[in-house]
Amino acid sequence: MSNDDALEAAIQKQILVELLEHDMTQEDLAEKLGTTPATLNRYIKGHRSMPMSTFFKVADALGLSQVELLQRAVARLGK
């Protein structure tokens, strides 16, 4: 797995963790993003790369800065 793939996987996992901690579903997040649950699910499962603009919207919807979300995901790489 390349470093890019590992980071993308860590971001996907961190989004799932944040959803649990915020008591949100993927459907809730998709609604806040203005996208479909199916599209969000493709991003989270790694079937499709998440555009940077969507990553920014995800962080905002979760009440985090983009830096915070990325830092939490990077911390997963060491686990």
ROBA-978968 format. One record per residue (C-alpha): residue in three letters; x, y, z. Coordinates in Angstrom, 2 decimals. Layout:
Ala X Y Z;
...
END
This chain:
Met 0.00 0.00 0.00;
Ser 1.41 3.40 -0.97;
Asn 1.60 6.29 1.48;
Asp -1.24 8.02 -0.39;
Asp -3.43 4.92 -0.12;
Ala -2.61 4.54 3.57;
Leu -3.50 8.17 4.27;
Glu -6.74 7.89 2.33;
Ala -7.66 4.75 4.30;
Ala -6.84 6.52 7.57;
Ile -9.07 9.45 6.61;
Gln -11.90 7.06 5.75;
Lys -11.58 5.31 9.12;
Gln -11.38 8.62 10.97;
Ile -14.57 9.86 9.34;
Leu -16.33 6.72 10.57;
Val -14.97 7.29 14.09;
Glu -16.12 10.91 14.02;
Leu -19.58 9.84 12.88;
Leu -19.84 7.49 15.85;
Glu -18.59 10.13 18.27;
His -21.07 12.68 16.91;
Asp -23.92 10.14 16.95;
Met -24.40 10.70 13.23;
Thr -25.14 8.31 10.41;
Gln -23.68 8.41 6.93;
Glu -27.11 9.56 5.81;
Asp -26.97 12.50 8.24;
Leu -23.56 13.50 6.96;
Ala -24.56 13.10 3.32;
Glu -27.52 15.41 3.90;
Lys -25.25 18.05 5.47;
Leu -22.89 17.73 2.49;
Gly -25.66 17.96 -0.06;
Thr -24.75 14.62 -1.58;
Thr -26.33 11.19 -1.67;
Pro -25.64 8.55 0.96;
Ala -24.44 6.24 -1.83;
Thr -21.81 8.75 -2.97;
Leu -20.59 9.32 0.58;
Asn -20.43 5.56 1.12;
Arg -18.22 5.19 -1.98;
Tyr -15.80 7.73 -0.50;
Ile -15.76 6.08 2.92;
Lys -15.30 2.59 1.51;
Gly -12.52 3.73 -0.81;
His -14.34 2.90 -4.03;
Arg -13.89 6.51 -5.07;
Ser -11.36 9.16 -4.02;
Met -12.84 12.00 -2.05;
Pro -12.39 15.41 -3.68;
Met -10.61 17.96 -1.50;
Ser -13.68 20.20 -1.55;
Thr -15.74 17.34 -0.10;
Phe -13.10 16.68 2.56;
Phe -13.38 20.35 3.60;
Lys -17.17 20.04 3.80;
Val -16.90 16.81 5.82;
Ala -14.59 18.44 8.36;
Asp -16.93 21.41 8.67;
Ala -20.00 19.19 9.06;
Leu -18.22 17.32 11.85;
Gly -17.32 20.58 13.61;
Leu -13.61 20.17 12.92;
Ser -11.08 22.17 10.99;
Gln -9.55 20.42 8.01;
Val -6.26 20.34 9.90;
Glu -7.84 18.66 12.93;
Leu -9.48 15.96 10.83;
Leu -6.26 15.34 8.91;
Gln -4.17 15.24 12.11;
Arg -6.52 12.70 13.68;
Ala -6.32 10.58 10.52;
Val -2.52 10.80 10.41;
Ala -2.38 9.71 14.06;
Arg -4.14 6.49 12.93;
Leu -1.21 5.68 10.64;
Gly 0.95 5.01 13.67;
Lys -1.57 2.60 15.20;
END
